[in-house]
Amino acid sequence: MPEREIALNRFGLGARGDEVGIDDPRGWLKMQLRGFEVRPQALRALPIRSEIAAQLADNVEAVRALVGKKAASAQVDSAADPKKAMRKEARQDARGQHIAQVGARMRMAVVSETPFIERLVHFWANHFAVSADKLVTVGFAGMLEFEAIRSHVLGRFGDMLLAVEQHPAMLLYLDQAQSIGPDSPLGSRITARGIRKLGLNENLAREILELHTLGVRTGYGQNDVTEFARAMTGWTVAGIGRGPAARALTANAEPGAFLFVPQIHEPGDRTVLTRRYPDGGEAQARAVLADLAIHPATAEHIVTKLAQHFVADDPPPALVARLKAVFLKTGGDLPSVYAALIDAPEAWVPTQSKFKTPWEWSVSTFRALGVKETPDQAVVAMLAELGQPVWRPGSPAGYDDVAVHWAGPDALMKRVEVAQRLASRVSVDARALGLKLFGGALSADTQAAIARAGDGAEAVALLLVSPEFMRR
């Protein structure tokens, strides 16, 4: 595959039918490192975080107010249960926000003039995955990408890490907003009243160590998780915390804002990875994050995932070592790492070694066909049909980034069905489009299959499920 096609497909999001010629593919990619539009029109048209949070807080409070209340009659039908009705209404509100955010994400990807940076945004959103499965995360999942990722994709890893961990989507998804130090002022007061013994929630601390920074089996232990969790107590979300007392402490802040609440912070010094962190309120956990961001194990974990995403499912060790050296030398400066990836000869081998995920295939399909506007609900339904619903991986580990997960027979048949539907709605010369997208890399076999197609729609569908189009 020529370098132009590699830049457009492997680094970018797929060529557009109206794409202008790229004379200097590597220069085109590096040019994008100088900036991109963080908040294009598609994002500016969405509700802001405080509006989403205020509606969520109202809905959550309405549901809480009904918890424990009994129906007026033991014979009442479950469909008339006010608590269930309220939860359903709250989910519908949040789902409407989620659908609009998915549509905005697709529109930005399809029309982007900086597709390499958009791909990096998607990469980082999957690295710092949240799943829109809980009522409290459905409307916030996309906001994590739009606010914490897009704003820091061309900055330092440590700054992105802090922005992600303090974002309401992450704090709510991994239950940090529910973590109250047992010996904090509020925790001690509640325990003294004999109501219950409050404990730590270690979910976020564990996933930061295992997924976001160091990686699995990198020398940390359970004590490090617990100590880090203690340091993070007090990190919460205004208006959506745990219990009336905790929520009252955040009542004066803008709904959905990150807030450090000293009254729920576990006092004391902490030791994480043999390093001592003195008691310092919010700064204690910040200091832990800052050290994790530049740890050698973090560098190895991050650059291995980048190399796997852009180069091969099993990335070359020499490439990983070079990228790691750049990460450590620059203190996690991401554009420096991206530039080293662009310069890497391993990234420019002609073989299409990466199999597109459903998201990548969908975006590249819309770009190729010139489909710039698609109903938001249709995008959501299509990605669900293809097996990769947006921001719903079901796990903080995110979606797999290797071919074996996406190239099964059932998954390929779904792509064929979607390709047929999309092809029936456009009027395109498949052979001319294929040559424009892939140039001399369009194989004789694919060209022959297109030529044998019964009609134009079938020819376009065959192009969309060809080996050249399925891989990058």
C-alpha positions as a Markdown table, in Angstrom:
| # | Residue | x | y | z |
|---|---|---|---|---|
| 1 | Met | 0.0 | 0.0 | 0.0 |
| 2 | Pro | 1.5 | 3.4 | -1.0 |
| 3 | Glu | 2.3 | 5.9 | 1.7 |
| 4 | Arg | -0.6 | 8.2 | 0.8 |
| 5 | Glu | -3.1 | 5.4 | 1.4 |
| 6 | Ile | -1.3 | 4.4 | 4.7 |
| 7 | Ala | -1.6 | 7.9 | 6.0 |
| 8 | Leu | -5.2 | 8.1 | 5.1 |
| 9 | Asn | -6.3 | 4.7 | 6.3 |
| 10 | Arg | -3.8 | 3.5 | 8.9 |
| 11 | Phe | -3.2 | 6.8 | 10.6 |
| 12 | Gly | -6.4 | 8.6 | 9.6 |
| 13 | Leu | -10.0 | 7.5 | 9.4 |
| 14 | Gly | -10.2 | 6.5 | 5.8 |
| 15 | Ala | -10.1 | 8.5 | 2.6 |
| 16 | Arg | -13.0 | 10.5 | 1.4 |
| 17 | Gly | -14.2 | 10.4 | -2.1 |
| 18 | Asp | -13.5 | 14.1 | -2.4 |
| 19 | Glu | -10.1 | 13.9 | -0.7 |
| 20 | Val | -7.5 | 16.1 | -2.2 |
| 21 | Gly | -4.1 | 14.7 | -3.1 |
| 22 | Ile | -1.6 | 14.3 | -0.4 |
| 23 | Asp | 1.9 | 14.9 | -1.8 |
| 24 | Asp | 3.7 | 14.6 | 1.6 |
| 25 | Pro | 1.9 | 12.0 | 3.7 |
| 26 | Arg | 4.2 | 12.2 | 6.8 |
| 27 | Gly | 4.2 | 16.0 | 6.6 |
| 28 | Trp | 0.4 | 15.9 | 6.4 |
| 29 | Leu | 0.2 | 13.9 | 9.6 |
| 30 | Lys | 2.7 | 16.1 | 11.5 |
| 31 | Met | 0.9 | 19.2 | 10.4 |
| 32 | Gln | -2.1 | 17.9 | 12.3 |
| 33 | Leu | 0.0 | 17.8 | 15.5 |
| 34 | Arg | 0.0 | 21.6 | 15.5 |
| 35 | Gly | -3.7 | 21.8 | 16.4 |
| 36 | Phe | -7.2 | 20.7 | 15.7 |
| 37 | Glu | -10.7 | 22.0 | 16.5 |
| 38 | Val | -11.4 | 20.9 | 20.1 |
| 39 | Arg | -15.0 | 22.0 | 20.1 |
| 40 | Pro | -16.4 | 22.0 | 16.6 |
| 41 | Gln | -20.0 | 22.9 | 15.9 |
| 42 | Ala | -21.2 | 19.4 | 16.4 |
| 43 | Leu | -20.2 | 19.7 | 20.1 |
| 44 | Arg | -21.3 | 23.2 | 20.6 |
| 45 | Ala | -24.8 | 22.2 | 19.7 |
| 46 | Leu | -25.0 | 19.7 | 22.6 |
| 47 | Pro | -26.2 | 20.4 | 26.2 |
| 48 | Ile | -23.3 | 21.4 | 28.5 |
| 49 | Arg | -22.2 | 19.3 | 31.4 |
| 50 | Ser | -24.0 | 21.3 | 34.1 |
| 51 | Glu | -27.3 | 20.9 | 32.3 |
| 52 | Ile | -26.9 | 17.2 | 32.0 |
| 53 | Ala | -25.8 | 16.9 | 35.6 |
| 54 | Ala | -28.7 | 19.0 | 36.9 |
| 55 | Gln | -31.2 | 16.9 | 35.0 |
| 56 | Leu | -29.5 | 13.7 | 36.3 |
| 57 | Ala | -29.4 | 15.0 | 39.9 |
| 58 | Asp | -33.1 | 15.8 | 39.7 |
| 59 | Asn | -33.9 | 12.3 | 38.3 |
| 60 | Val | -31.7 | 10.5 | 40.8 |
| 61 | Glu | -33.3 | 12.4 | 43.7 |
| 62 | Ala | -36.8 | 11.7 | 42.4 |
| 63 | Val | -35.9 | 8.0 | 42.3 |
| 64 | Arg | -34.3 | 8.1 | 45.8 |
| 65 | Ala | -37.4 | 9.8 | 47.2 |
| 66 | Leu | -39.4 | 6.8 | 46.1 |
| 67 | Val | -37.1 | 4.1 | 47.4 |
| 68 | Gly | -38.6 | 2.3 | 50.4 |
| 69 | Lys | -42.1 | 3.5 | 49.7 |
| 70 | Lys | -44.7 | 0.9 | 49.4 |
| 71 | Ala | -47.3 | 0.9 | 46.7 |
| 72 | Ala | -50.7 | 2.1 | 47.9 |
| 73 | Ser | -52.1 | -1.4 | 47.3 |
| 74 | Ala | -50.4 | -4.8 | 47.4 |
| 75 | Gln | -52.3 | -5.6 | 44.3 |
| 76 | Val | -50.9 | -2.7 | 42.2 |
| 77 | Asp | -49.5 | -3.8 | 38.9 |
| 78 | Ser | -45.7 | -3.5 | 38.6 |
| 79 | Ala | -46.1 | -1.4 | 35.5 |
| 80 | Ala | -47.8 | 1.3 | 37.7 |
| 81 | Asp | -45.0 | 1.2 | 40.2 |
| 82 | Pro | -44.0 | 4.9 | 40.5 |
| 83 | Lys | -40.4 | 4.0 | 41.3 |
| 84 | Lys | -40.1 | 2.0 | 38.1 |
| 85 | Ala | -41.8 | 4.6 | 36.1 |
| 86 | Met | -39.4 | 7.3 | 37.4 |
| 87 | Arg | -36.4 | 5.2 | 36.7 |
| 88 | Lys | -37.7 | 4.6 | 33.2 |
| 89 | Glu | -38.2 | 8.3 | 32.6 |
| 90 | Ala | -34.7 | 9.1 | 33.9 |
| 91 | Arg | -33.1 | 6.5 | 31.6 |
| 92 | Gln | -35.0 | 7.8 | 28.6 |
| 93 | Asp | -33.7 | 11.3 | 29.4 |
| 94 | Ala | -30.2 | 10.1 | 29.7 |
| 95 | Arg | -30.5 | 7.9 | 26.6 |
| 96 | Gly | -31.6 | 10.9 | 24.6 |
| 97 | Gln | -28.4 | 12.7 | 25.6 |
| 98 | His | -26.3 | 9.7 | 24.8 |
| 99 | Ile | -27.8 | 9.3 | 21.3 |
| 100 | Ala | -27.1 | 13.0 | 20.5 |
| 101 | Gln | -23.5 | 12.6 | 21.7 |
| 102 | Val | -23.0 | 9.5 | 19.5 |
| 103 | Gly | -24.3 | 11.3 | 16.5 |
| 104 | Ala | -22.0 | 14.3 | 17.2 |
| 105 | Arg | -19.0 | 12.0 | 17.5 |
| 106 | Met | -19.8 | 10.4 | 14.1 |
| 107 | Arg | -20.3 | 13.8 | 12.4 |
| 108 | Met | -17.0 | 15.1 | 13.7 |
| 109 | Ala | -15.2 | 11.9 | 12.5 |
| 110 | Val | -16.8 | 12.0 | 9.0 |
| 111 | Val | -16.0 | 15.6 | 8.2 |
| 112 | Ser | -12.8 | 16.0 | 10.1 |
| 113 | Glu | -9.8 | 17.6 | 8.3 |
| 114 | Thr | -7.5 | 16.3 | 11.0 |
| 115 | Pro | -8.5 | 12.6 | 11.0 |
| 116 | Phe | -5.2 | 11.5 | 12.6 |
| 117 | Ile | -6.0 | 13.5 | 15.7 |
| 118 | Glu | -9.7 | 12.3 | 15.7 |
| 119 | Arg | -8.4 | 8.7 | 15.6 |
| 120 | Leu | -6.1 | 9.5 | 18.6 |
| 121 | Val | -9.1 | 10.9 | 20.5 |
| 122 | His | -11.0 | 7.6 | 19.9 |
| 123 | Phe | -7.9 | 5.7 | 21.0 |
| 124 | Trp | -7.7 | 7.5 | 24.3 |
| 125 | Ala | -11.4 | 7.4 | 24.9 |
| 126 | Asn | -11.1 | 3.6 | 24.7 |
| 127 | His | -8.0 | 3.5 | 26.9 |
| 128 | Phe | -9.9 | 5.5 | 29.5 |
| 129 | Ala | -13.1 | 3.6 | 28.9 |
| 130 | Val | -16.3 | 4.2 | 30.7 |
| 131 | Ser | -19.4 | 2.3 | 29.9 |
| 132 | Ala | -22.8 | 3.9 | 29.6 |
| 133 | Asp | -24.6 | 1.1 | 31.5 |
| 134 | Lys | -25.6 | 2.9 | 34.7 |
| 135 | Leu | -28.2 | 5.6 | 34.9 |
| 136 | Val | -25.5 | 8.0 | 36.3 |
| 137 | Thr | -23.1 | 7.4 | 33.4 |
| 138 | Val | -25.3 | 7.3 | 30.3 |
| 139 | Gly | -25.4 | 11.0 | 29.7 |
| 140 | Phe | -21.8 | 11.6 | 30.9 |
| 141 | Ala | -19.9 | 8.9 | 28.9 |
| 142 | Gly | -19.5 | 11.0 | 25.8 |
| 143 | Met | -18.7 | 14.1 | 27.8 |
| 144 | Leu | -15.5 | 12.4 | 29.1 |
| 145 | Glu | -14.2 | 12.1 | 25.5 |
| 146 | Phe | -15.4 | 15.6 | 24.5 |
| 147 | Glu | -14.0 | 17.4 | 27.6 |
| 148 | Ala | -11.1 | 15.5 | 29.1 |
| 149 | Ile | -9.7 | 13.7 | 26.0 |
| 150 | Arg | -10.2 | 16.3 | 23.2 |
| 151 | Ser | -8.7 | 19.1 | 25.3 |
| 152 | His | -5.6 | 17.1 | 26.2 |
| 153 | Val | -4.9 | 14.8 | 23.2 |
| 154 | Leu | -2.1 | 17.2 | 22.1 |
| 155 | Gly | -0.7 | 17.8 | 25.6 |
| 156 | Arg | 1.0 | 15.8 | 28.2 |
| 157 | Phe | -0.2 | 12.4 | 29.3 |
| 158 | Gly | -0.2 | 13.5 | 33.0 |
| 159 | Asp | -2.5 | 16.4 | 32.3 |
| 160 | Met | -4.9 | 14.1 | 30.4 |
| 161 | Leu | -4.7 | 11.5 | 33.2 |
| 162 | Leu | -5.7 | 14.1 | 35.8 |
| 163 | Ala | -8.5 | 15.5 | 33.7 |
| 164 | Val | -9.9 | 12.0 | 33.1 |
| 165 | Glu | -9.8 | 10.9 | 36.7 |
| 166 | Gln | -11.5 | 14.1 | 37.9 |
| 167 | His | -14.2 | 13.9 | 35.3 |
| 168 | Pro | -17.7 | 13.1 | 36.6 |
| 169 | Ala | -18.1 | 10.2 | 34.1 |
| 170 | Met | -15.1 | 8.4 | 35.6 |
| 171 | Leu | -15.9 | 9.3 | 39.2 |
| 172 | Leu | -19.4 | 8.0 | 38.8 |
| 173 | Tyr | -18.6 | 5.0 | 36.6 |
| 174 | Leu | -16.1 | 3.5 | 39.0 |
| 175 | Asp | -18.0 | 4.6 | 42.1 |
| 176 | Gln | -15.4 | 7.1 | 43.4 |
| 177 | Ala | -18.2 | 9.5 | 44.2 |
| 178 | Gln | -19.5 | 6.9 | 46.7 |
| 179 | Ser | -16.1 | 6.5 | 48.5 |
| 180 | Ile | -16.1 | 8.1 | 52.0 |
| 181 | Gly | -13.2 | 7.7 | 54.3 |
| 182 | Pro | -14.2 | 5.7 | 57.4 |
| 183 | Asp | -12.2 | 7.9 | 59.6 |
| 184 | Ser | -13.0 | 11.1 | 57.8 |
| 185 | Pro | -15.0 | 13.7 | 59.8 |
| 186 | Leu | -18.3 | 12.7 | 58.0 |
| 187 | Gly | -17.5 | 9.0 | 58.2 |
| 188 | Ser | -16.6 | 9.1 | 61.9 |
| 189 | Arg | -19.8 | 11.1 | 62.7 |
| 190 | Ile | -22.0 | 8.6 | 60.8 |
| 191 | Thr | -20.3 | 5.6 | 62.4 |
| 192 | Ala | -20.6 | 7.2 | 65.9 |
| 193 | Arg | -24.3 | 7.4 | 65.4 |
| 194 | Gly | -24.4 | 3.6 | 64.9 |
| 195 | Ile | -25.9 | 4.0 | 61.4 |
| 196 | Arg | -23.4 | 2.0 | 59.6 |
| 197 | Lys | -19.6 | 1.7 | 59.1 |
| 198 | Leu | -18.6 | 3.4 | 55.9 |
| 199 | Gly | -15.8 | 1.9 | 53.8 |
| 200 | Leu | -13.6 | 2.7 | 50.9 |
| 201 | Asn | -14.5 | 2.1 | 47.3 |
| 202 | Glu | -11.3 | 0.9 | 45.6 |
| 203 | Asn | -12.6 | 0.6 | 42.0 |
| 204 | Leu | -11.1 | 3.7 | 40.6 |
| 205 | Ala | -7.7 | 3.3 | 42.3 |
| 206 | Arg | -7.4 | -0.2 | 41.1 |
| 207 | Glu | -8.3 | 0.6 | 37.5 |
| 208 | Ile | -5.9 | 3.6 | 37.4 |
| 209 | Leu | -3.0 | 1.3 | 38.3 |
| 210 | Glu | -4.1 | -1.7 | 36.2 |
| 211 | Leu | -5.5 | 0.0 | 33.1 |
| 212 | His | -4.8 | 3.7 | 32.9 |
| 213 | Thr | -1.1 | 3.8 | 34.0 |
| 214 | Leu | 1.2 | 0.9 | 35.0 |
| 215 | Gly | -0.6 | -2.0 | 33.5 |
| 216 | Val | -1.2 | -5.5 | 35.0 |
| 217 | Arg | 1.6 | -7.4 | 36.7 |
| 218 | Thr | 3.9 | -4.3 | 37.1 |
| 219 | Gly | 4.9 | -4.5 | 40.7 |
| 220 | Tyr | 2.0 | -2.9 | 42.6 |
| 221 | Gly | 0.0 | -4.8 | 45.2 |
| 222 | Gln | -3.3 | -4.7 | 47.1 |
| 223 | Asn | -1.8 | -2.4 | 49.7 |
| 224 | Asp | -0.9 | 0.1 | 47.0 |
| 225 | Val | -4.5 | 0.0 | 45.7 |
| 226 | Thr | -5.9 | 0.5 | 49.2 |
| 227 | Glu | -3.6 | 3.3 | 50.0 |
| 228 | Phe | -4.3 | 5.1 | 46.7 |
| 229 | Ala | -8.0 | 4.7 | 47.4 |
| 230 | Arg | -7.6 | 6.3 | 50.8 |
| 231 | Ala | -5.7 | 9.2 | 49.2 |
| 232 | Met | -8.5 | 9.7 | 46.6 |
| 233 | Thr | -11.3 | 10.0 | 49.2 |
| 234 | Gly | -12.9 | 13.4 | 49.0 |
| 235 | Trp | -12.8 | 13.4 | 45.2 |
| 236 | Thr | -16.5 | 13.5 | 44.2 |
| 237 | Val | -19.1 | 15.1 | 41.9 |
| 238 | Ala | -21.1 | 18.1 | 42.9 |
| 239 | Gly | -24.8 | 17.3 | 43.3 |
| 240 | Ile | -24.6 | 13.6 | 42.7 |
| 241 | Gly | -22.7 | 12.2 | 45.7 |
| 242 | Arg | -23.6 | 9.4 | 48.1 |
| 243 | Gly | -26.2 | 10.1 | 50.8 |
| 244 | Pro | -27.9 | 13.3 | 51.8 |
| 245 | Ala | -25.1 | 14.5 | 54.0 |
| 246 | Ala | -22.4 | 14.0 | 51.3 |
| 247 | Arg | -24.7 | 15.7 | 48.7 |
| 248 | Ala | -25.3 | 18.6 | 51.1 |
| 249 | Leu | -21.6 | 19.3 | 51.2 |
| 250 | Thr | -21.5 | 19.8 | 47.4 |
| 251 | Ala | -24.8 | 21.7 | 47.1 |
| 252 | Asn | -23.3 | 25.1 | 46.4 |
| 253 | Ala | -21.1 | 23.9 | 43.5 |
| 254 | Glu | -22.1 | 23.7 | 39.9 |
| 255 | Pro | -23.8 | 20.4 | 39.2 |
| 256 | Gly | -21.5 | 17.9 | 37.7 |
| 257 | Ala | -18.3 | 19.7 | 38.6 |
| 258 | Phe | -15.4 | 17.9 | 40.2 |
| 259 | Leu | -15.1 | 18.8 | 43.9 |
| 260 | Phe | -12.8 | 17.9 | 46.7 |
| 261 | Val | -14.7 | 17.6 | 50.0 |
| 262 | Pro | -12.3 | 17.6 | 53.0 |
| 263 | Gln | -15.1 | 16.2 | 55.3 |
| 264 | Ile | -15.0 | 12.9 | 53.5 |
| 265 | His | -11.3 | 12.6 | 53.0 |
| 266 | Glu | -9.4 | 9.9 | 54.9 |
| 267 | Pro | -6.8 | 11.7 | 57.0 |
| 268 | Gly | -3.2 | 10.5 | 57.2 |
| 269 | Asp | 0.0 | 9.9 | 55.2 |
| 270 | Arg | -0.1 | 7.3 | 52.4 |
| 271 | Thr | 2.5 | 5.1 | 50.9 |
| 272 | Val | 2.1 | 4.0 | 47.2 |
| 273 | Leu | 4.8 | 2.0 | 45.4 |
| 274 | Thr | 7.1 | 2.6 | 48.3 |
| 275 | Arg | 6.8 | 6.4 | 48.1 |
| 276 | Arg | 5.4 | 8.4 | 51.0 |
| 277 | Tyr | 2.8 | 11.0 | 50.3 |
| 278 | Pro | 2.1 | 13.4 | 53.2 |
| 279 | Asp | -1.5 | 14.2 | 54.1 |
| 280 | Gly | -2.5 | 17.2 | 52.0 |
| 281 | Gly | -6.1 | 16.9 | 51.0 |
| 282 | Glu | -6.7 | 16.9 | 47.3 |
| 283 | Ala | -3.0 | 17.3 | 46.5 |
| 284 | Gln | -2.2 | 13.9 | 48.0 |
| 285 | Ala | -3.9 | 11.9 | 45.2 |
| 286 | Arg | -2.8 | 14.5 | 42.6 |
| 287 | Ala | 0.8 | 13.8 | 43.6 |
| 288 | Val | 0.3 | 10.0 | 43.2 |
| 289 | Leu | -1.2 | 10.5 | 39.8 |
| 290 | Ala | 1.7 | 12.8 | 38.7 |
| 291 | Asp | 4.2 | 10.1 | 39.6 |
| 292 | Leu | 2.3 | 7.4 | 38.0 |
| 293 | Ala | 2.0 | 9.4 | 34.8 |
| 294 | Ile | 5.8 | 9.4 | 34.2 |
| 295 | His | 6.6 | 5.9 | 35.7 |
| 296 | Pro | 8.6 | 3.7 | 33.3 |
| 297 | Ala | 5.9 | 1.0 | 33.5 |
| 298 | Thr | 3.3 | 3.5 | 32.5 |
| 299 | Ala | 5.5 | 4.6 | 29.5 |
| 300 | Glu | 5.8 | 1.0 | 28.4 |
| 301 | His | 2.1 | 0.3 | 28.8 |
| 302 | Ile | 1.0 | 3.4 | 26.9 |
| 303 | Val | 3.4 | 3.1 | 24.0 |
| 304 | Thr | 2.7 | -0.6 | 23.6 |
| 305 | Lys | -1.0 | 0.1 | 23.2 |
| 306 | Leu | -0.3 | 3.0 | 20.7 |
| 307 | Ala | 2.0 | 0.7 | 18.6 |
| 308 | Gln | -0.6 | -2.1 | 18.7 |
| 309 | His | -3.3 | 0.3 | 17.5 |
| 310 | Phe | -1.3 | 1.9 | 14.7 |
| 311 | Val | 1.1 | -0.8 | 13.6 |
| 312 | Ala | 0.3 | -4.4 | 14.5 |
| 313 | Asp | -1.6 | -6.6 | 16.9 |
| 314 | Asp | 1.8 | -7.8 | 18.1 |
| 315 | Pro | 3.9 | -4.6 | 17.9 |
| 316 | Pro | 7.6 | -4.9 | 17.2 |
| 317 | Pro | 9.7 | -4.7 | 20.4 |
| 318 | Ala | 12.2 | -2.3 | 18.9 |
| 319 | Leu | 9.4 | 0.2 | 18.0 |
| 320 | Val | 8.0 | 0.0 | 21.5 |
| 321 | Ala | 11.4 | 0.6 | 23.0 |
| 322 | Arg | 12.0 | 3.7 | 20.9 |
| 323 | Leu | 8.6 | 5.1 | 21.7 |
| 324 | Lys | 9.1 | 4.4 | 25.4 |
| 325 | Ala | 12.4 | 6.3 | 25.3 |
| 326 | Val | 10.6 | 9.4 | 23.8 |
| 327 | Phe | 7.8 | 9.2 | 26.4 |
| 328 | Leu | 10.3 | 9.1 | 29.3 |
| 329 | Lys | 12.6 | 11.7 | 27.9 |
| 330 | Thr | 9.8 | 14.2 | 27.3 |
| 331 | Gly | 7.9 | 13.5 | 30.5 |
| 332 | Gly | 5.0 | 12.1 | 28.6 |
| 333 | Asp | 4.7 | 14.8 | 25.9 |
| 334 | Leu | 2.2 | 13.1 | 23.6 |
| 335 | Pro | 2.9 | 15.0 | 20.3 |
| 336 | Ser | 6.5 | 14.0 | 20.7 |
| 337 | Val | 5.4 | 10.3 | 21.0 |
| 338 | Tyr | 3.0 | 10.7 | 18.0 |
| 339 | Ala | 5.8 | 12.3 | 15.9 |
| 340 | Ala | 8.1 | 9.3 | 16.7 |
| 341 | Leu | 5.4 | 7.0 | 15.6 |
| 342 | Ile | 5.0 | 8.8 | 12.3 |
| 343 | Asp | 8.8 | 8.6 | 11.8 |
| 344 | Ala | 8.9 | 4.9 | 12.6 |
| 345 | Pro | 9.6 | 2.7 | 9.5 |
| 346 | Glu | 7.5 | -0.1 | 11.1 |
| 347 | Ala | 4.4 | 2.1 | 10.7 |
| 348 | Trp | 4.8 | 2.4 | 6.9 |
| 349 | Val | 5.1 | -1.3 | 5.9 |
| 350 | Pro | 2.7 | -1.9 | 2.9 |
| 351 | Thr | 1.0 | -4.9 | 4.5 |
| 352 | Gln | -2.4 | -4.0 | 6.0 |
| 353 | Ser | -1.8 | -5.6 | 9.4 |
| 354 | Lys | -4.7 | -4.0 | 11.3 |
| 355 | Phe | -8.3 | -5.2 | 11.0 |
| 356 | Lys | -10.8 | -2.4 | 11.4 |
| 357 | Thr | -13.1 | -2.4 | 14.4 |
| 358 | Pro | -16.8 | -1.8 | 13.7 |
| 359 | Trp | -16.4 | 1.9 | 14.6 |
| 360 | Glu | -13.5 | 2.3 | 12.3 |
| 361 | Trp | -15.2 | 0.5 | 9.4 |
| 362 | Ser | -18.4 | 2.6 | 9.9 |
| 363 | Val | -16.5 | 5.9 | 9.9 |
| 364 | Ser | -14.4 | 5.0 | 6.9 |
| 365 | Thr | -17.6 | 3.8 | 5.0 |
| 366 | Phe | -19.4 | 7.1 | 5.6 |
| 367 | Arg | -16.3 | 9.1 | 4.6 |
| 368 | Ala | -15.8 | 7.0 | 1.4 |
| 369 | Leu | -19.5 | 7.4 | 0.4 |
| 370 | Gly | -19.7 | 11.0 | 1.3 |
| 371 | Val | -22.4 | 10.4 | 3.8 |
| 372 | Lys | -22.1 | 13.5 | 6.1 |
| 373 | Glu | -25.5 | 13.5 | 7.8 |
| 374 | Thr | -27.1 | 10.3 | 9.3 |
| 375 | Pro | -29.8 | 10.3 | 11.9 |
| 376 | Asp | -28.3 | 9.9 | 15.4 |
| 377 | Gln | -30.5 | 7.0 | 16.3 |
| 378 | Ala | -29.5 | 5.2 | 13.1 |
| 379 | Val | -25.8 | 5.6 | 14.0 |
| 380 | Val | -26.4 | 4.2 | 17.5 |
| 381 | Ala | -28.4 | 1.2 | 16.1 |
| 382 | Met | -25.8 | 0.4 | 13.4 |
| 383 | Leu | -22.9 | 0.3 | 15.8 |
| 384 | Ala | -25.0 | -1.9 | 18.2 |
| 385 | Glu | -25.8 | -4.2 | 15.3 |
| 386 | Leu | -22.1 | -4.4 | 14.4 |
| 387 | Gly | -21.1 | -5.3 | 17.9 |
| 388 | Gln | -19.4 | -2.1 | 19.1 |
| 389 | Pro | -22.0 | 0.2 | 20.7 |
| 390 | Val | -20.3 | 3.6 | 21.3 |
| 391 | Trp | -19.1 | 4.1 | 24.9 |
| 392 | Arg | -20.6 | 0.8 | 26.0 |
| 393 | Pro | -17.7 | -1.7 | 26.2 |
| 394 | Gly | -19.2 | -3.2 | 29.4 |
| 395 | Ser | -15.8 | -3.1 | 31.1 |
| 396 | Pro | -13.3 | -0.4 | 32.1 |
| 397 | Ala | -10.8 | -2.3 | 29.9 |
| 398 | Gly | -12.5 | -0.9 | 26.8 |
| 399 | Tyr | -12.9 | -2.7 | 23.5 |
| 400 | Asp | -10.2 | -5.1 | 22.3 |
| 401 | Asp | -7.9 | -3.7 | 19.6 |
| 402 | Val | -6.9 | -7.0 | 17.9 |
| 403 | Ala | -8.3 | -8.7 | 14.8 |
| 404 | Val | -9.3 | -12.0 | 16.5 |
| 405 | His | -12.0 | -10.1 | 18.4 |
| 406 | Trp | -13.6 | -8.5 | 15.3 |
| 407 | Ala | -13.0 | -10.9 | 12.3 |
| 408 | Gly | -15.3 | -13.8 | 13.2 |
| 409 | Pro | -17.8 | -15.1 | 10.6 |
| 410 | Asp | -20.9 | -13.6 | 12.3 |
| 411 | Ala | -19.3 | -10.2 | 12.7 |
| 412 | Leu | -18.3 | -10.2 | 9.0 |
| 413 | Met | -21.8 | -11.2 | 7.9 |
| 414 | Lys | -23.2 | -8.2 | 9.9 |
| 415 | Arg | -20.9 | -5.9 | 7.9 |
| 416 | Val | -22.0 | -7.4 | 4.7 |
| 417 | Glu | -25.7 | -6.7 | 5.6 |
| 418 | Val | -24.9 | -3.2 | 6.6 |
| 419 | Ala | -22.9 | -2.6 | 3.5 |
| 420 | Gln | -25.7 | -3.7 | 1.3 |
| 421 | Arg | -28.2 | -1.4 | 3.0 |
| 422 | Leu | -25.8 | 1.6 | 2.8 |
| 423 | Ala | -24.9 | 0.8 | -0.8 |
| 424 | Ser | -28.5 | 0.8 | -1.9 |
| 425 | Arg | -28.9 | 4.4 | -0.8 |
| 426 | Val | -26.1 | 6.0 | -2.8 |
| 427 | Ser | -25.2 | 6.4 | -6.5 |
| 428 | Val | -21.5 | 5.7 | -6.8 |
| 429 | Asp | -19.2 | 4.2 | -9.4 |
| 430 | Ala | -17.6 | 1.5 | -7.2 |
| 431 | Arg | -14.6 | 0.9 | -9.4 |
| 432 | Ala | -13.8 | 4.6 | -9.8 |
| 433 | Leu | -14.3 | 5.1 | -6.0 |
| 434 | Gly | -12.0 | 2.1 | -5.2 |
| 435 | Leu | -9.2 | 3.5 | -7.3 |
| 436 | Lys | -9.6 | 6.9 | -5.8 |
| 437 | Leu | -9.5 | 5.5 | -2.3 |
| 438 | Phe | -6.8 | 2.9 | -2.7 |
| 439 | Gly | -5.0 | 3.8 | -6.0 |
| 440 | Gly | -2.7 | 0.9 | -7.1 |
| 441 | Ala | -3.4 | -0.9 | -3.8 |
| 442 | Leu | -6.8 | -2.0 | -5.1 |
| 443 | Ser | -6.2 | -5.6 | -5.9 |
| 444 | Ala | -7.0 | -7.3 | -9.3 |
| 445 | Asp | -9.3 | -9.7 | -7.4 |
| 446 | Thr | -11.3 | -6.9 | -5.9 |
| 447 | Gln | -11.6 | -5.1 | -9.2 |
| 448 | Ala | -12.8 | -8.3 | -10.9 |
| 449 | Ala | -15.4 | -8.9 | -8.2 |
| 450 | Ile | -16.7 | -5.3 | -8.6 |
| 451 | Ala | -16.8 | -5.8 | -12.4 |
| 452 | Arg | -18.9 | -9.0 | -12.0 |
| 453 | Ala | -21.4 | -7.3 | -9.7 |
| 454 | Gly | -25.1 | -7.5 | -10.8 |
| 455 | Asp | -25.7 | -3.8 | -10.4 |
| 456 | Gly | -24.1 | -0.6 | -9.0 |
| 457 | Ala | -25.3 | -1.2 | -5.4 |
| 458 | Glu | -23.9 | -4.7 | -5.3 |
| 459 | Ala | -20.6 | -3.4 | -6.6 |
| 460 | Val | -20.4 | -0.7 | -3.9 |
| 461 | Ala | -21.2 | -3.3 | -1.2 |
| 462 | Leu | -18.5 | -5.5 | -2.5 |
| 463 | Leu | -16.0 | -2.7 | -2.3 |
| 464 | Leu | -17.0 | -1.9 | 1.3 |
| 465 | Val | -16.4 | -5.5 | 2.4 |
| 466 | Ser | -13.3 | -6.1 | 0.3 |
| 467 | Pro | -10.0 | -7.0 | 2.1 |
| 468 | Glu | -8.6 | -3.6 | 1.3 |
| 469 | Phe | -11.5 | -1.8 | 2.9 |
| 470 | Met | -11.7 | -4.1 | 5.9 |
| 471 | Arg | -8.1 | -3.5 | 6.9 |
| 472 | Arg | -5.9 | -0.6 | 7.4 |
